[in-house]
Amino acid sequence: MTTKYEEVGVDARKKGIEVFESSIENLFPTAFCPIGPDPENENYGIVLHTDGAGSKPIQNYLHWKESGDISWFESIGRDVLAMNIDDLLCVGAHPISFVDYIAINKKLFPKKEVLSALNNGFKKILDLLRKYNIKISFLGGETADLPDQIKTLDVSGTIFGRVKLSRAITGEKIKGGDKILGFRSGGQTEYEEEKNSGIMCNGITLARHSLMKKKYEEKYPEISGAEKGYYGNFDYDEHIEDLNMTVGEAIASPTRIYAPALVEILKKHRNHITGIVHNTGGGQTKSLALGENIHYIKNDLIDPDPVFHLIKKESGESWRAMFEDFNMGTGLEIIVEPEYAEEVLSIADEFDLEGKKIGSCESSEKGNAVTINSKFGNFKYEERD
């Protein structure tokens, strides 16, 4: 069955990437992201992780075209850093340095001004992290003028880190009875300046096409390449009471960075944490790739933020696919030995980061699986799906 996400040209399951598995030198195949050997020290592993803001920069571009406000591009820096740093922390690695990659169609942009806004975004987050003793060196990157390849703008980054192999969080120790703690992707923590919608950086293509009016695609044809095109009912600056922000702000809302709270949790309870999942591509099914022969049963998820209900209503996507397309309000999961669950939650609470027990793990004989029992339906996802 074709999902609404697939209709706008995106495969949430990322079929095809498995062809790289045989080439990747990964010491822990069950970990959230690959850990390679450190050639200088056999007791350590290195993590070199890359990720981007997805198609969110296209929404930022639309806001700039309509408003003339170049600062709309600043939040992309937070998106890219959050997507990379939090992924790296999922294996317990220490982040060391970061580089960016910016591909731009300079025919459509005031290049210097856009780059300045992006730099401001990177700097703000790196300065924020230093306040929590997370010191990451920004070592530049690459800016490419690609007018014949890029319609608007693409921003990604790569982060480098190290981890002592004996302290790596690899998923190998996940066992039946471990608790799954979920942490909200929306709202506002004590280290954030504003509330965010919770959408992070996944599902943005479906959000844009299902919510934004077709007039924008007609006015700026460079913002869509999907066969279906834009079919939404909203202006980018239309305020929705349930969202407590405009529809455009909800889509472009900067990704929550969990690092300040997560680093503190790791400092105190690393030995009791058996897995960490950053619910990015694949949404609530992201944990399928973590551990081995584990059934993740989620029966008390955080209520999805209003933006997800709006996308569901306007796109007509099924609830089963929504949980696979989006984080659905739970952006991070920590799998922990049951007797330490409350202590981990109490640390998150110190940062005003909403968290709760959302489920537990069971042993499985047929590979990994995820079961979601919710008021929207009961859904099971398996590795072979």
C-alpha positions in Angstrom: 0.0 0.0 0.0 1.4 3.4 -1.0 1.7 5.9 1.8 1.1 9.6 1.5 4.8 10.1 2.2 5.7 7.9 -0.8 3.3 9.9 -3.0 5.5 13.0 -2.5 8.6 10.9 -3.3 10.1 9.8 0.0 10.6 6.3 1.4 10.6 6.4 5.2 12.1 2.9 5.3 15.2 4.0 3.2 15.2 0.8 1.1 18.5 0.3 -0.6 20.9 1.6 2.0 21.6 -2.0 3.1 23.9 -2.3 0.1 26.6 -0.4 2.1 26.5 -2.8 5.1 29.2 -5.1 3.8 31.6 -2.2 3.3 31.2 -0.5 6.7 33.8 -1.4 9.3 31.6 -1.5 12.3 32.8 -3.0 15.6 29.2 -3.2 17.0 26.6 -4.0 14.3 23.8 -3.7 16.9 24.7 -0.2 17.9 22.6 2.9 16.9 25.4 4.2 14.6 28.7 2.6 13.5 31.7 2.6 15.8 35.0 2.1 14.0 38.4 1.1 15.4 40.7 3.8 16.5 44.0 3.1 14.7 46.0 5.0 17.5 44.4 3.2 20.5 42.9 -0.2 20.5 40.9 0.6 23.6 38.9 3.3 21.8 36.5 3.5 18.9 35.8 6.4 16.6 32.4 7.7 15.4 32.1 9.8 12.3 28.5 10.6 11.8 26.8 12.7 9.1 23.2 14.0 8.8 21.3 17.0 7.5 18.2 19.1 7.9 16.3 17.1 5.2 14.0 19.3 3.2 13.3 21.7 6.0 15.6 24.4 4.4 13.0 24.6 1.6 10.4 25.8 4.1 12.9 28.3 5.5 13.5 29.5 1.9 9.7 30.0 1.4 9.5 32.1 4.6 12.4 34.2 3.4 10.9 34.7 0.0 7.6 35.8 1.5 8.9 37.9 4.4 12.3 39.1 3.2 13.7 38.1 6.6 17.1 36.4 6.2 17.2 35.2 9.8 14.8 32.4 8.9 17.9 30.5 7.8 19.5 30.6 11.3 17.5 27.7 12.8 18.9 25.3 10.2 22.2 25.4 12.1 20.4 24.0 15.1 18.7 21.4 13.1 21.9 20.0 11.6 23.9 20.1 14.9 21.0 18.4 16.8 20.7 15.7 14.2 24.4 14.9 14.4 25.3 15.4 18.1 22.3 13.5 19.5 22.9 10.6 17.1 26.6 10.4 18.2 25.6 10.5 21.9 23.3 7.5 21.3 26.4 5.2 21.4 27.9 7.1 24.4 30.6 8.8 22.3 32.3 12.1 23.2 31.8 14.7 20.5 35.0 16.5 19.4 34.6 18.4 16.2 32.1 19.3 13.5 32.2 20.4 9.9 29.3 21.5 7.6 28.4 21.0 4.0 26.3 23.6 2.3 25.1 23.2 -1.3 23.4 26.3 -2.7 21.8 27.6 -5.8 23.3 31.1 -5.7 21.1 32.3 -8.5 18.2 32.4 -6.0 20.0 33.6 -2.9 22.1 36.5 -1.5 24.8 34.0 -0.8 26.8 35.9 1.7 23.8 36.8 3.8 22.5 33.2 3.8 25.9 31.9 4.9 26.1 34.5 7.6 22.7 33.4 9.0 23.7 29.8 8.9 26.9 30.6 10.7 25.0 32.5 13.4 22.8 29.4 13.9 25.8 27.1 14.3 27.5 29.5 16.6 24.5 30.0 18.9 24.2 26.2 19.5 27.9 25.6 20.0 28.0 28.5 22.5 25.0 27.1 24.3 26.6 23.6 24.5 29.7 25.1 26.0 27.7 26.4 28.9 27.0 22.7 29.7 30.6 21.8 29.3 30.1 20.2 25.8 32.9 21.7 23.9 32.9 21.0 20.1 35.3 22.5 17.7 33.8 23.9 14.5 36.4 23.2 11.8 34.7 24.7 8.8 33.4 22.6 5.9 32.4 22.9 2.3 30.2 25.4 0.5 29.3 24.3 -3.1 27.6 26.4 -5.7 25.5 23.9 -7.6 22.9 25.8 -9.6 22.4 22.8 -12.0 22.0 20.3 -9.2 20.3 22.1 -6.3 17.0 23.9 -6.7 17.3 25.8 -3.5 19.5 24.9 -0.5 20.8 21.8 1.2 22.6 21.8 4.6 24.2 18.9 6.3 27.1 18.3 8.6 29.5 15.7 10.0 30.6 15.2 13.6 33.6 13.3 14.9 33.8 11.7 18.3 35.5 9.0 20.3 34.4 6.4 22.8 36.1 4.0 25.1 35.0 0.6 23.8 34.3 -0.7 27.2 31.9 2.2 27.8 30.2 2.2 24.4 26.4 1.8 24.4 26.0 -0.9 21.7 22.6 -2.4 22.2 24.1 -5.7 22.9 23.1 -5.6 26.6 19.4 -4.8 26.0 17.3 -7.6 27.6 13.8 -8.5 28.4 12.4 -6.3 31.3 14.4 -3.2 30.4 12.3 -0.1 30.5 11.9 2.3 27.5 11.9 5.9 28.6 10.5 8.5 26.1 11.4 12.1 26.0 9.3 14.7 24.3 10.3 16.4 21.1 8.1 19.5 21.4 7.6 22.2 24.0 10.4 24.1 25.7 13.3 23.0 27.9 15.2 25.2 30.3 18.0 25.7 27.8 15.8 26.6 24.9 14.7 30.2 24.0 11.4 29.3 22.5 8.8 26.5 22.2 9.1 24.1 19.2 6.5 22.1 17.5 8.2 18.7 18.0 8.5 17.9 14.3 12.3 17.7 14.2 13.7 17.0 10.7 11.8 14.0 9.5 8.6 13.9 7.5 9.1 17.5 6.4 8.4 16.8 2.7 4.9 15.4 3.6 4.3 18.3 6.0 5.2 20.9 3.4 3.1 19.4 0.6 0.0 18.6 2.7 -0.1 21.9 4.7 1.2 24.7 2.4 -1.2 26.1 -0.3 -0.6 25.3 -3.9 -0.1 29.0 -4.6 3.4 28.8 -3.2 4.5 26.1 -5.6 3.0 28.1 -8.4 4.8 31.2 -7.3 8.1 29.4 -6.5 8.3 26.2 -8.6 11.7 25.5 -7.2 10.2 24.4 -3.8 8.7 21.2 -5.1 9.7 18.3 -7.4 7.0 15.9 -6.2 4.6 14.6 -8.8 1.6 15.3 -6.5 2.7 18.8 -5.7 1.4 21.0 -2.9 -2.2 20.5 -1.8 -2.5 22.2 1.6 -5.0 24.7 2.9 -2.7 27.1 4.8 -0.7 30.2 4.4 2.8 30.0 5.8 2.0 32.7 8.4 -1.5 31.5 9.3 -1.7 31.2 13.1 -3.4 28.1 14.5 -4.6 28.2 18.1 -3.9 24.5 18.7 -0.3 24.9 17.5 0.2 28.1 19.4 2.3 29.3 16.4 1.8 29.7 12.7 1.7 26.6 10.4 5.0 27.7 8.8 6.6 28.1 12.1 5.5 24.6 13.1 7.1 23.1 10.0 10.3 25.1 10.2 10.5 24.7 14.0 14.1 24.0 15.1 14.9 20.5 16.2 15.3 19.9 19.9 18.9 19.1 20.9 18.9 16.6 23.8 22.7 16.9 24.4 22.6 19.0 27.6 20.3 16.6 29.4 21.7 13.4 27.7 25.3 14.2 28.7 24.3 14.5 32.3 22.3 11.3 32.2 25.2 9.5 30.7 27.6 10.9 33.3 25.5 9.4 36.1 23.9 6.3 34.7 25.9 5.1 31.6 26.5 1.7 33.2 22.7 1.2 33.6 21.7 2.3 30.1 21.5 -0.5 27.5 20.4 1.5 24.5 19.6 5.0 23.2 17.5 5.8 20.2 17.2 9.2 18.4 13.8 8.9 16.6 14.8 10.5 13.3 14.3 8.7 9.9 11.8 5.9 10.6 10.1 7.7 13.5 8.9 5.3 16.1 10.3 2.3 14.3 13.9 3.6 14.5 14.7 1.1 17.3 14.4 -1.8 14.9 18.1 -1.4 14.1 19.2 -1.4 17.7 20.1 -4.6 19.6 19.3 -8.1 18.5 16.2 -10.2 19.0 14.4 -7.5 21.0 10.7 -6.7 20.9 10.2 -3.1 21.8 6.7 -2.7 23.2 5.5 0.9 23.5 2.1 1.1 25.2 2.1 4.5 26.9 3.6 6.9 24.4 3.7 10.7 24.9 0.7 12.3 23.3 1.6 13.5 19.8 2.0 17.2 19.5 -0.7 19.2 17.6 1.4 19.4 14.5 1.2 15.7 13.9 -2.6 15.7 14.3 -2.8 18.5 11.7 -0.6 16.6 9.2 -2.6 13.5 9.7 -5.9 15.3 9.1 -4.7 17.3 6.0 -2.6 14.5 4.3 -4.9 11.6 5.0 -1.9 9.5 6.0 -2.7 6.3 8.0 -1.9 6.2 11.7 0.4 3.2 11.0 2.4 5.3 8.5 2.4 8.4 10.7 4.3 6.5 13.4 6.8 5.4 10.8 7.1 8.9 9.1 7.4 11.0 12.3 8.7 10.9 15.8 5.1 11.6 16.9 6.1 13.6 20.0 8.8 11.3 21.3 12.1 12.3 19.9 14.5 10.4 22.1 14.3 7.0 23.9 16.6 5.7 26.6 16.5 2.0 27.4 17.5 1.4 30.9 17.6 -1.3 33.6 14.2 -1.0 35.4 15.5 0.0 38.8 17.2 3.1 37.4 14.3 4.4 35.3 13.1 6.9 37.9 16.5 8.3 38.5 17.1 8.9 34.8 13.7 10.7 34.5 14.5 12.9 37.5 17.7 14.2 35.8 15.7 15.0 32.6 13.2 16.9 34.8 15.9 19.1 36.1 16.2 20.4 32.5 12.4 20.8 32.1 12.7 17.9 29.6 9.4 16.0 29.7 9.9 12.3 29.9 8.0 9.1 31.0 8.1 5.4 30.9 6.6 4.5 27.5 7.1 0.8 27.4 9.4 -2.1 27.9 11.5 -4.7 26.1 10.9 -8.4 25.6 13.1 -11.1 24.2 12.2 -12.2 20.7 13.1 -15.3 18.6 12.4 -13.7 15.2 14.7 -10.6 15.1 13.7 -7.2 16.3 10.2 -5.8 16.4 8.3 -2.8 17.5 4.8 -2.8 18.8 2.8 0.4 19.3 -0.4 0.1 21.4 -2.1 3.5 21.2 -5.5 5.1 21.2 -5.0 5.5 17.4 -4.6 1.8 16.9 -2.2 -1.1 17.6 0.6 -1.6 15.1 3.5 -4.0 14.8 6.6 -3.4 12.8 9.3 -6.0 12.1 12.7 -5.9 10.5 11.5 -7.7 7.4 8.7 -5.2 6.8 
